[in-house]
Amino acid sequence: MSAHDELPLADYDHLPLSSLQHRVRALTEEQLRQLLEYERSHADRLPVVEVLMARLCGLEGGATPSPGGAGAEPLPERPAPPRGGSPVTPETAAEPSPPPRHGHPDHPGQSQ
């Protein structure tokens, strides 16, 4: 069983699943087996085991580790928040209109 300090991904326990999917692409078969052994003996999270197994099967089938795993920008877990502010300026704003009249729409000017 691997110790946490010996894992090929230093922050492994804190990686969200989408980041883990990206980062394991740079690992070798031996490193993946090490993570798989650690995962199964600790949290044993099914989605994580499936990601590790799928990548391991890919490597066993002839895939090669791809660069960009550890140093690459991880995929965001959530969409970026809206930038805020309005693109409307006084020049592009609609012309003000008078407020609607009260009353029945078929009889303007009469109140109910």
Disulfide bonds with the S-S distance in Angstrom:
none
